[in-house]
């Protein structure tokens, strides 16, 4: 017998993943210029967070990566982070 494929379930999964990737994309757009501004003076904590984000992407966890990237961007956007 063949397998019955639920298009509804497929669409839910696709939309959930797409939303996470969109969220990650927007977070990286915020984060990229902030990291480039500090490229010569990245703290070990920032470097570690960037590695955690990259690892989450590599593991196929875009939502976790997006959450971490958003959090790091928020920290770096804060006036106190500019030194």
mmCIF file as gemmi writes it, N, C-alpha and C atoms, coordinates in Angstrom:
data_model
loop_
_atom_site.group_PDB
_atom_site.id
_atom_site.type_symbol
_atom_site.label_atom_id
_atom_site.label_alt_id
_atom_site.label_comp_id
_atom_site.label_asym_id
_atom_site.label_entity_id
_atom_site.label_seq_id
_atom_site.pdbx_PDB_ins_code
_atom_site.Cartn_x
_atom_site.Cartn_y
_atom_site.Cartn_z
_atom_site.occupancy
_atom_site.B_iso_or_equiv
_atom_site.pdbx_formal_charge
_atom_site.auth_seq_id
_atom_site.auth_asym_id
_atom_site.pdbx_PDB_model_num
ATOM 1 N N . UNK Axp A 1 ? 0.826 -1.183 0 1 0 ? 1 A 1
ATOM 2 C CA . UNK Axp A 1 ? 0 0 0 1 0 ? 1 A 1
ATOM 3 C C . UNK Axp A 1 ? 0.872 1.249 0 1 0 ? 1 A 1
ATOM 4 N N . UNK Axp A 2 ? 0.346 2.293 -0.577 1 0 ? 2 A 1
ATOM 5 C CA . UNK Axp A 2 ? 1.045 3.577 -0.6 1 0 ? 2 A 1
ATOM 6 C C . UNK Axp A 2 ? 0.836 4.334 0.703 1 0 ? 2 A 1
ATOM 7 N N . UNK Axp A 3 ? 1.601 5.355 0.867 1 0 ? 3 A 1
ATOM 8 C CA . UNK Axp A 3 ? 1.492 6.209 2.049 1 0 ? 3 A 1
ATOM 9 C C . UNK Axp A 3 ? 0.569 7.378 1.761 1 0 ? 3 A 1
ATOM 10 N N . UNK Axp A 4 ? -0.236 7.72 2.709 1 0 ? 4 A 1
ATOM 11 C CA . UNK Axp A 4 ? -1.094 8.891 2.589 1 0 ? 4 A 1
ATOM 12 C C . UNK Axp A 4 ? -0.304 10.094 3.121 1 0 ? 4 A 1
ATOM 13 N N . UNK Axp A 5 ? -0.242 11.126 2.309 1 0 ? 5 A 1
ATOM 14 C CA . UNK Axp A 5 ? 0.505 12.312 2.689 1 0 ? 5 A 1
ATOM 15 C C . UNK Axp A 5 ? -0.483 13.413 3.044 1 0 ? 5 A 1
ATOM 16 N N . UNK Axp A 6 ? -0.291 13.973 4.201 1 0 ? 6 A 1
ATOM 17 C CA . UNK Axp A 6 ? -1.16 15.056 4.648 1 0 ? 6 A 1
ATOM 18 C C . UNK Axp A 6 ? -0.561 16.387 4.186 1 0 ? 6 A 1
ATOM 19 N N . UNK Axp A 7 ? -1.206 17.028 3.246 1 0 ? 7 A 1
ATOM 20 C CA . UNK Axp A 7 ? -0.731 18.324 2.772 1 0 ? 7 A 1
ATOM 21 C C . UNK Axp A 7 ? -0.846 19.38 3.867 1 0 ? 7 A 1
ATOM 22 N N . UNK Axp A 8 ? -1.852 19.243 4.697 1 0 ? 8 A 1
ATOM 23 C CA . UNK Axp A 8 ? -2.028 20.184 5.809 1 0 ? 8 A 1
ATOM 24 C C . UNK Axp A 8 ? -0.818 20.137 6.752 1 0 ? 8 A 1
ATOM 25 N N . UNK Axp A 9 ? -0.393 18.936 7.107 1 0 ? 9 A 1
ATOM 26 C CA . UNK Axp A 9 ? 0.753 18.787 7.999 1 0 ? 9 A 1
ATOM 27 C C . UNK Axp A 9 ? 2.035 19.284 7.326 1 0 ? 9 A 1
ATOM 28 N N . UNK Axp A 10 ? 2.176 18.989 6.049 1 0 ? 10 A 1
ATOM 29 C CA . UNK Axp A 10 ? 3.334 19.454 5.294 1 0 ? 10 A 1
ATOM 30 C C . UNK Axp A 10 ? 3.385 20.987 5.291 1 0 ? 10 A 1
ATOM 31 N N . UNK Axp A 11 ? 2.256 21.643 5.022 1 0 ? 11 A 1
ATOM 32 C CA . UNK Axp A 11 ? 2.213 23.106 4.98 1 0 ? 11 A 1
ATOM 33 C C . UNK Axp A 11 ? 2.524 23.718 6.342 1 0 ? 11 A 1
ATOM 34 N N . UNK Axp A 12 ? 2.004 23.11 7.4 1 0 ? 12 A 1
ATOM 35 C CA . UNK Axp A 12 ? 2.294 23.632 8.744 1 0 ? 12 A 1
ATOM 36 C C . UNK Axp A 12 ? 3.788 23.579 9.035 1 0 ? 12 A 1
ATOM 37 N N . UNK Axp A 13 ? 4.405 22.446 8.718 1 0 ? 13 A 1
ATOM 38 C CA . UNK Axp A 13 ? 5.843 22.307 8.957 1 0 ? 13 A 1
ATOM 39 C C . UNK Axp A 13 ? 6.647 23.27 8.093 1 0 ? 13 A 1
ATOM 40 N N . UNK Axp A 14 ? 6.269 23.38 6.818 1 0 ? 14 A 1
ATOM 41 C CA . UNK Axp A 14 ? 6.973 24.275 5.899 1 0 ? 14 A 1
ATOM 42 C C . UNK Axp A 14 ? 6.856 25.72 6.365 1 0 ? 14 A 1
ATOM 43 N N . UNK Axp A 15 ? 5.657 26.139 6.755 1 0 ? 15 A 1
ATOM 44 C CA . UNK Axp A 15 ? 5.45 27.517 7.193 1 0 ? 15 A 1
ATOM 45 C C . UNK Axp A 15 ? 6.186 27.809 8.494 1 0 ? 15 A 1
ATOM 46 N N . UNK Axp A 16 ? 6.211 26.833 9.389 1 0 ? 16 A 1
ATOM 47 C CA . UNK Axp A 16 ? 6.922 27.027 10.659 1 0 ? 16 A 1
ATOM 48 C C . UNK Axp A 16 ? 8.415 27.19 10.403 1 0 ? 16 A 1
ATOM 49 N N . UNK Axp A 17 ? 8.975 26.363 9.548 1 0 ? 17 A 1
ATOM 50 C CA . UNK Axp A 17 ? 10.402 26.468 9.236 1 0 ? 17 A 1
ATOM 51 C C . UNK Axp A 17 ? 10.687 27.754 8.487 1 0 ? 17 A 1
ATOM 52 N N . UNK Axp A 18 ? 9.829 28.107 7.55 1 0 ? 18 A 1
ATOM 53 C CA . UNK Axp A 18 ? 10.019 29.338 6.794 1 0 ? 18 A 1
ATOM 54 C C . UNK Axp A 18 ? 9.979 30.557 7.682 1 0 ? 18 A 1
ATOM 55 N N . UNK Axp A 19 ? 9.091 30.552 8.647 1 0 ? 19 A 1
ATOM 56 C CA . UNK Axp A 19 ? 9.005 31.659 9.595 1 0 ? 19 A 1
ATOM 57 C C . UNK Axp A 19 ? 10.268 31.784 10.42 1 0 ? 19 A 1
ATOM 58 N N . UNK Axp A 20 ? 10.814 30.659 10.837 1 0 ? 20 A 1
ATOM 59 C CA . UNK Axp A 20 ? 12.037 30.668 11.629 1 0 ? 20 A 1
ATOM 60 C C . UNK Axp A 20 ? 13.21 31.175 10.795 1 0 ? 20 A 1
ATOM 61 N N . UNK Axp A 21 ? 13.267 30.754 9.532 1 0 ? 21 A 1
ATOM 62 C CA . UNK Axp A 21 ? 14.362 31.216 8.671 1 0 ? 21 A 1
ATOM 63 C C . UNK Axp A 21 ? 14.226 32.702 8.367 1 0 ? 21 A 1
ATOM 64 N N . UNK Axp A 22 ? 12.999 33.183 8.186 1 0 ? 22 A 1
ATOM 65 C CA . UNK Axp A 22 ? 12.788 34.61 7.976 1 0 ? 22 A 1
ATOM 66 C C . UNK Axp A 22 ? 13.207 35.411 9.197 1 0 ? 22 A 1
ATOM 67 N N . UNK Axp A 23 ? 12.843 34.891 10.354 1 0 ? 23 A 1
ATOM 68 C CA . UNK Axp A 23 ? 13.214 35.542 11.608 1 0 ? 23 A 1
ATOM 69 C C . UNK Axp A 23 ? 14.736 35.557 11.772 1 0 ? 23 A 1
ATOM 70 N N . UNK Axp A 24 ? 15.373 34.446 11.437 1 0 ? 24 A 1
ATOM 71 C CA . UNK Axp A 24 ? 16.831 34.366 11.513 1 0 ? 24 A 1
ATOM 72 C C . UNK Axp A 24 ? 17.467 35.352 10.535 1 0 ? 24 A 1
ATOM 73 N N . UNK Axp A 25 ? 16.938 35.425 9.34 1 0 ? 25 A 1
ATOM 74 C CA . UNK Axp A 25 ? 17.465 36.334 8.329 1 0 ? 25 A 1
ATOM 75 C C . UNK Axp A 25 ? 17.402 37.782 8.814 1 0 ? 25 A 1
ATOM 76 N N . UNK Axp A 26 ? 16.274 38.175 9.376 1 0 ? 26 A 1
ATOM 77 C CA . UNK Axp A 26 ? 16.13 39.543 9.89 1 0 ? 26 A 1
ATOM 78 C C . UNK Axp A 26 ? 17.089 39.804 11.061 1 0 ? 26 A 1
ATOM 79 N N . UNK Axp A 27 ? 17.259 38.813 11.929 1 0 ? 27 A 1
ATOM 80 C CA . UNK Axp A 27 ? 18.173 38.975 13.068 1 0 ? 27 A 1
ATOM 81 C C . UNK Axp A 27 ? 19.615 39.122 12.588 1 0 ? 27 A 1
ATOM 82 N N . UNK Axp A 28 ? 19.992 38.349 11.581 1 0 ? 28 A 1
ATOM 83 C CA . UNK Axp A 28 ? 21.354 38.432 11.046 1 0 ? 28 A 1
ATOM 84 C C . UNK Axp A 28 ? 21.57 39.78 10.351 1 0 ? 28 A 1
ATOM 85 N N . UNK Axp A 29 ? 20.539 40.294 9.69 1 0 ? 29 A 1
ATOM 86 C CA . UNK Axp A 29 ? 20.653 41.621 9.075 1 0 ? 29 A 1
ATOM 87 C C . UNK Axp A 29 ? 20.922 42.698 10.129 1 0 ? 29 A 1
ATOM 88 N N . UNK Axp A 30 ? 20.333 42.557 11.292 1 0 ? 30 A 1
ATOM 89 C CA . UNK Axp A 30 ? 20.597 43.5 12.395 1 0 ? 30 A 1
ATOM 90 C C . UNK Axp A 30 ? 21.993 43.277 12.963 1 0 ? 30 A 1
ATOM 91 N N . UNK Axp A 31 ? 22.363 42.023 13.108 1 0 ? 31 A 1
ATOM 92 C CA . UNK Axp A 31 ? 23.593 41.66 13.793 1 0 ? 31 A 1
ATOM 93 C C . UNK Axp A 31 ? 24.846 41.934 12.963 1 0 ? 31 A 1
ATOM 94 N N . UNK Axp A 32 ? 24.78 41.73 11.668 1 0 ? 32 A 1
ATOM 95 C CA . UNK Axp A 32 ? 25.953 41.833 10.797 1 0 ? 32 A 1
ATOM 96 C C . UNK Axp A 32 ? 26.678 43.176 10.92 1 0 ? 32 A 1
ATOM 97 N N . UNK Axp A 33 ? 26.01 44.309 10.756 1 0 ? 33 A 1
ATOM 98 C CA . UNK Axp A 33 ? 26.76 45.568 10.87 1 0 ? 33 A 1
ATOM 99 C C . UNK Axp A 33 ? 27.297 45.812 12.285 1 0 ? 33 A 1
ATOM 100 N N . UNK Axp A 34 ? 26.584 45.33 13.284 1 0 ? 34 A 1
ATOM 101 C CA . UNK Axp A 34 ? 27.043 45.511 14.664 1 0 ? 34 A 1
ATOM 102 C C . UNK Axp A 34 ? 28.331 44.75 14.919 1 0 ? 34 A 1
ATOM 103 N N . UNK Axp A 35 ? 28.434 43.559 14.37 1 0 ? 35 A 1
ATOM 104 C CA . UNK Axp A 35 ? 29.643 42.744 14.542 1 0 ? 35 A 1
ATOM 105 C C . UNK Axp A 35 ? 30.786 43.349 13.726 1 0 ? 35 A 1
ATOM 106 N N . UNK Axp A 36 ? 30.498 43.8 12.51 1 0 ? 36 A 1
ATOM 107 C CA . UNK Axp A 36 ? 31.545 44.409 11.678 1 0 ? 36 A 1
ATOM 108 C C . UNK Axp A 36 ? 32.122 45.671 12.326 1 0 ? 36 A 1
ATOM 109 N N . UNK Axp A 37 ? 31.285 46.435 13.009 1 0 ? 37 A 1
ATOM 110 C CA . UNK Axp A 37 ? 31.766 47.644 13.69 1 0 ? 37 A 1
ATOM 111 C C . UNK Axp A 37 ? 32.766 47.306 14.785 1 0 ? 37 A 1
ATOM 112 N N . UNK Axp A 38 ? 32.622 46.131 15.371 1 0 ? 38 A 1
ATOM 113 C CA . UNK Axp A 38 ? 33.479 45.734 16.491 1 0 ? 38 A 1
ATOM 114 C C . UNK Axp A 38 ? 34.454 44.633 16.115 1 0 ? 38 A 1
ATOM 115 N N . UNK Axp A 39 ? 34.65 44.39 14.841 1 0 ? 39 A 1
ATOM 116 C CA . UNK Axp A 39 ? 35.441 43.239 14.388 1 0 ? 39 A 1
ATOM 117 C C . UNK Axp A 39 ? 36.81 43.16 15.055 1 0 ? 39 A 1
ATOM 118 N N . UNK Axp A 40 ? 37.437 44.29 15.278 1 0 ? 40 A 1
ATOM 119 C CA . UNK Axp A 40 ? 38.772 44.284 15.875 1 0 ? 40 A 1
ATOM 120 C C . UNK Axp A 40 ? 38.739 44.076 17.388 1 0 ? 40 A 1
ATOM 121 N N . UNK Axp A 41 ? 37.566 44.229 17.978 1 0 ? 41 A 1
ATOM 122 C CA . UNK Axp A 41 ? 37.501 44.173 19.445 1 0 ? 41 A 1
ATOM 123 C C . UNK Axp A 41 ? 36.343 43.297 19.933 1 0 ? 41 A 1
ATOM 124 N N . UNK Axp A 42 ? 36.126 42.156 19.289 1 0 ? 42 A 1
ATOM 125 C CA . UNK Axp A 42 ? 35.07 41.257 19.754 1 0 ? 42 A 1
ATOM 126 C C . UNK Axp A 42 ? 35.504 40.584 21.044 1 0 ? 42 A 1
ATOM 127 N N . UNK Axp A 43 ? 34.643 40.605 22.008 1 0 ? 43 A 1
ATOM 128 C CA . UNK Axp A 43 ? 34.958 39.95 23.28 1 0 ? 43 A 1
ATOM 129 C C . UNK Axp A 43 ? 34.78 38.44 23.125 1 0 ? 43 A 1
ATOM 130 N N . UNK Axp A 44 ? 35.396 37.682 24.003 1 0 ? 44 A 1
ATOM 131 C CA . UNK Axp A 44 ? 35.206 36.224 23.947 1 0 ? 44 A 1
ATOM 132 C C . UNK Axp A 44 ? 33.731 35.82 24.069 1 0 ? 44 A 1
ATOM 133 N N . UNK Axp A 45 ? 32.969 36.589 24.833 1 0 ? 45 A 1
ATOM 134 C CA . UNK Axp A 45 ? 31.542 36.288 24.999 1 0 ? 45 A 1
ATOM 135 C C . UNK Axp A 45 ? 30.8 36.452 23.674 1 0 ? 45 A 1
ATOM 136 N N . UNK Axp A 46 ? 31.083 37.525 22.949 1 0 ? 46 A 1
ATOM 137 C CA . UNK Axp A 46 ? 30.434 37.738 21.651 1 0 ? 46 A 1
ATOM 138 C C . UNK Axp A 46 ? 30.849 36.655 20.668 1 0 ? 46 A 1
ATOM 139 N N . UNK Axp A 47 ? 32.129 36.334 20.639 1 0 ? 47 A 1
ATOM 140 C CA . UNK Axp A 47 ? 32.606 35.268 19.745 1 0 ? 47 A 1
ATOM 141 C C . UNK Axp A 47 ? 31.929 33.94 20.062 1 0 ? 47 A 1
ATOM 142 N N . UNK Axp A 48 ? 31.78 33.65 21.342 1 0 ? 48 A 1
ATOM 143 C CA . UNK Axp A 48 ? 31.128 32.402 21.748 1 0 ? 48 A 1
ATOM 144 C C . UNK Axp A 48 ? 29.664 32.39 21.291 1 0 ? 48 A 1
ATOM 145 N N . UNK Axp A 49 ? 28.965 33.502 21.45 1 0 ? 49 A 1
ATOM 146 C CA . UNK Axp A 49 ? 27.57 33.586 21.009 1 0 ? 49 A 1
ATOM 147 C C . UNK Axp A 49 ? 27.462 33.385 19.501 1 0 ? 49 A 1
ATOM 148 N N . UNK Axp A 50 ? 28.387 33.97 18.749 1 0 ? 50 A 1
ATOM 149 C CA . UNK Axp A 50 ? 28.369 33.794 17.291 1 0 ? 50 A 1
ATOM 150 C C . UNK Axp A 50 ? 28.588 32.331 16.916 1 0 ? 50 A 1
ATOM 151 N N . UNK Axp A 51 ? 29.465 31.642 17.642 1 0 ? 51 A 1
ATOM 152 C CA . UNK Axp A 51 ? 29.678 30.213 17.384 1 0 ? 51 A 1
ATOM 153 C C . UNK Axp A 51 ? 28.435 29.394 17.723 1 0 ? 51 A 1
ATOM 154 N N . UNK Axp A 52 ? 27.745 29.756 18.811 1 0 ? 52 A 1
ATOM 155 C CA . UNK Axp A 52 ? 26.514 29.055 19.202 1 0 ? 52 A 1
ATOM 156 C C . UNK Axp A 52 ? 25.443 29.244 18.124 1 0 ? 52 A 1
ATOM 157 N N . UNK Axp A 53 ? 25.336 30.452 17.597 1 0 ? 53 A 1
ATOM 158 C CA . UNK Axp A 53 ? 24.372 30.73 16.532 1 0 ? 53 A 1
ATOM 159 C C . UNK Axp A 53 ? 24.703 29.91 15.292 1 0 ? 53 A 1
ATOM 160 N N . UNK Axp A 54 ? 25.972 29.905 14.908 1 0 ? 54 A 1
ATOM 161 C CA . UNK Axp A 54 ? 26.39 29.129 13.733 1 0 ? 54 A 1
ATOM 162 C C . UNK Axp A 54 ? 26.127 27.638 13.931 1 0 ? 54 A 1
ATOM 163 N N . UNK Axp A 55 ? 26.378 27.145 15.127 1 0 ? 55 A 1
ATOM 164 C CA . UNK Axp A 55 ? 26.14 25.732 15.418 1 0 ? 55 A 1
ATOM 165 C C . UNK Axp A 55 ? 24.652 25.396 15.322 1 0 ? 55 A 1
ATOM 166 N N . UNK Axp A 56 ? 23.798 26.284 15.824 1 0 ? 56 A 1
ATOM 167 C CA . UNK Axp A 56 ? 22.354 26.055 15.754 1 0 ? 56 A 1
ATOM 168 C C . UNK Axp A 56 ? 21.885 25.998 14.302 1 0 ? 56 A 1
ATOM 169 N N . UNK Axp A 57 ? 22.432 26.864 13.464 1 0 ? 57 A 1
ATOM 170 C CA . UNK Axp A 57 ? 22.09 26.828 12.034 1 0 ? 57 A 1
ATOM 171 C C . UNK Axp A 57 ? 22.538 25.508 11.43 1 0 ? 57 A 1
ATOM 172 N N . UNK Axp A 58 ? 23.76 25.104 11.723 1 0 ? 58 A 1
ATOM 173 C CA . UNK Axp A 58 ? 24.299 23.857 11.177 1 0 ? 58 A 1
ATOM 174 C C . UNK Axp A 58 ? 23.505 22.638 11.648 1 0 ? 58 A 1
ATOM 175 N N . UNK Axp A 59 ? 22.944 22.704 12.845 1 0 ? 59 A 1
ATOM 176 C CA . UNK Axp A 59 ? 22.162 21.594 13.385 1 0 ? 59 A 1
ATOM 177 C C . UNK Axp A 59 ? 20.714 21.603 12.894 1 0 ? 59 A 1
ATOM 178 N N . UNK Axp A 60 ? 20.363 22.604 12.091 1 0 ? 60 A 1
ATOM 179 C CA . UNK Axp A 60 ? 18.999 22.677 11.584 1 0 ? 60 A 1
ATOM 180 C C . UNK Axp A 60 ? 18.004 23.205 12.602 1 0 ? 60 A 1
ATOM 181 N N . UNK Axp A 61 ? 18.458 24.103 13.46 1 0 ? 61 A 1
ATOM 182 C CA . UNK Axp A 61 ? 17.594 24.695 14.48 1 0 ? 61 A 1
ATOM 183 C C . UNK Axp A 61 ? 17.507 26.209 14.255 1 0 ? 61 A 1
ATOM 184 N N . UNK Axp A 62 ? 16.831 26.629 13.181 1 0 ? 62 A 1
ATOM 185 C CA . UNK Axp A 62 ? 16.807 28.062 12.863 1 0 ? 62 A 1
ATOM 186 C C . UNK Axp A 62 ? 16.105 28.913 13.912 1 0 ? 62 A 1
ATOM 187 N N . UNK Axp A 63 ? 15.115 28.374 14.582 1 0 ? 63 A 1
ATOM 188 C CA . UNK Axp A 63 ? 14.425 29.162 15.608 1 0 ? 63 A 1
ATOM 189 C C . UNK Axp A 63 ? 15.361 29.46 16.777 1 0 ? 63 A 1
ATOM 190 N N . UNK Axp A 64 ? 16.102 28.458 17.216 1 0 ? 64 A 1
ATOM 191 C CA . UNK Axp A 64 ? 17.066 28.667 18.307 1 0 ? 64 A 1
ATOM 192 C C . UNK Axp A 64 ? 18.141 29.666 17.874 1 0 ? 64 A 1
ATOM 193 N N . UNK Axp A 65 ? 18.614 29.539 16.632 1 0 ? 65 A 1
ATOM 194 C CA . UNK Axp A 65 ? 19.621 30.471 16.118 1 0 ? 65 A 1
ATOM 195 C C . UNK Axp A 65 ? 19.057 31.884 16.058 1 0 ? 65 A 1
ATOM 196 N N . UNK Axp A 66 ? 17.815 32.017 15.603 1 0 ? 66 A 1
ATOM 197 C CA . UNK Axp A 66 ? 17.186 33.34 15.502 1 0 ? 66 A 1
ATOM 198 C C . UNK Axp A 66 ? 17.042 33.978 16.88 1 0 ? 66 A 1
ATOM 199 N N . UNK Axp A 67 ? 16.623 33.208 17.853 1 0 ? 67 A 1
ATOM 200 C CA . UNK Axp A 67 ? 16.47 33.737 19.206 1 0 ? 67 A 1
ATOM 201 C C . UNK Axp A 67 ? 17.793 34.241 19.757 1 0 ? 67 A 1
ATOM 202 N N . UNK Axp A 68 ? 18.857 33.456 19.549 1 0 ? 68 A 1
ATOM 203 C CA . UNK Axp A 68 ? 20.179 33.859 20.042 1 0 ? 68 A 1
ATOM 204 C C . UNK Axp A 68 ? 20.681 35.089 19.298 1 0 ? 68 A 1
ATOM 205 N N . UNK Axp A 69 ? 20.47 35.133 17.973 1 0 ? 69 A 1
ATOM 206 C CA . UNK Axp A 69 ? 20.923 36.269 17.168 1 0 ? 69 A 1
ATOM 207 C C . UNK Axp A 69 ? 20.172 37.537 17.553 1 0 ? 69 A 1
ATOM 208 N N . UNK Axp A 70 ? 18.869 37.418 17.778 1 0 ? 70 A 1
ATOM 209 C CA . UNK Axp A 70 ? 18.076 38.583 18.201 1 0 ? 70 A 1
ATOM 210 C C . UNK Axp A 70 ? 18.562 39.104 19.55 1 0 ? 70 A 1
ATOM 211 N N . UNK Axp A 71 ? 18.815 38.182 20.444 1 0 ? 71 A 1
ATOM 212 C CA . UNK Axp A 71 ? 19.282 38.57 21.779 1 0 ? 71 A 1
ATOM 213 C C . UNK Axp A 71 ? 20.635 39.273 21.691 1 0 ? 71 A 1
ATOM 214 N N . UNK Axp A 72 ? 21.56 38.716 20.917 1 0 ? 72 A 1
ATOM 215 C CA . UNK Axp A 72 ? 22.884 39.318 20.782 1 0 ? 72 A 1
ATOM 216 C C . UNK Axp A 72 ? 22.795 40.678 20.091 1 0 ? 72 A 1
ATOM 217 N N . UNK Axp A 73 ? 21.977 40.795 19.062 1 0 ? 73 A 1
ATOM 218 C CA . UNK Axp A 73 ? 21.798 42.087 18.387 1 0 ? 73 A 1
ATOM 219 C C . UNK Axp A 73 ? 21.248 43.117 19.36 1 0 ? 73 A 1
ATOM 220 N N . UNK Axp A 74 ? 20.293 42.732 20.172 1 0 ? 74 A 1
ATOM 221 C CA . UNK Axp A 74 ? 19.74 43.648 21.167 1 0 ? 74 A 1
ATOM 222 C C . UNK Axp A 74 ? 20.794 44.132 22.148 1 0 ? 74 A 1
ATOM 223 N N . UNK Axp A 75 ? 21.658 43.234 22.562 1 0 ? 75 A 1
ATOM 224 C CA . UNK Axp A 75 ? 22.73 43.598 23.485 1 0 ? 75 A 1
ATOM 225 C C . UNK Axp A 75 ? 23.696 44.575 22.819 1 0 ? 75 A 1
ATOM 226 N N . UNK Axp A 76 ? 24.087 44.265 21.584 1 0 ? 76 A 1
ATOM 227 C CA . UNK Axp A 76 ? 25.054 45.113 20.884 1 0 ? 76 A 1
ATOM 228 C C . UNK Axp A 76 ? 24.481 46.448 20.455 1 0 ? 76 A 1
ATOM 229 N N . UNK Axp A 77 ? 23.171 46.524 20.292 1 0 ? 77 A 1
ATOM 230 C CA . UNK Axp A 77 ? 22.525 47.8 19.926 1 0 ? 77 A 1
ATOM 231 C C . UNK Axp A 77 ? 22.39 48.741 21.127 1 0 ? 77 A 1
ATOM 232 N N . UNK Axp A 78 ? 22.5 48.205 22.31 1 0 ? 78 A 1
ATOM 233 C CA . UNK Axp A 78 ? 22.345 49.014 23.517 1 0 ? 78 A 1
ATOM 234 C C . UNK Axp A 78 ? 23.503 50.019 23.594 1 0 ? 78 A 1
ATOM 235 N N . UNK Axp A 79 ? 23.205 51.276 23.973 1 0 ? 79 A 1
ATOM 236 C CA . UNK Axp A 79 ? 24.268 52.303 24.027 1 0 ? 79 A 1
ATOM 237 C C . UNK Axp A 79 ? 25.458 51.921 24.899 1 0 ? 79 A 1
ATOM 238 N N . UNK Axp A 80 ? 25.22 51.193 25.952 1 0 ? 80 A 1
ATOM 239 C CA . UNK Axp A 80 ? 26.32 50.808 26.843 1 0 ? 80 A 1
ATOM 240 C C . UNK Axp A 80 ? 27.291 49.846 26.165 1 0 ? 80 A 1
ATOM 241 N N . UNK Axp A 81 ? 26.85 49.143 25.139 1 0 ? 81 A 1
ATOM 242 C CA . UNK Axp A 81 ? 27.708 48.172 24.455 1 0 ? 81 A 1
ATOM 243 C C . UNK Axp A 81 ? 28.705 48.849 23.525 1 0 ? 81 A 1
ATOM 244 N N . UNK Axp A 82 ? 28.5 50.105 23.216 1 0 ? 82 A 1
ATOM 245 C CA . UNK Axp A 82 ? 29.386 50.77 22.259 1 0 ? 82 A 1
ATOM 246 C C . UNK Axp A 82 ? 30.721 51.184 22.858 1 0 ? 82 A 1
ATOM 247 N N . UNK Axp A 83 ? 30.814 51.077 24.151 1 0 ? 83 A 1
ATOM 248 C CA . UNK Axp A 83 ? 32.089 51.345 24.801 1 0 ? 83 A 1
ATOM 249 C C . UNK Axp A 83 ? 32.222 52.755 25.126 1 0 ? 83 A 1
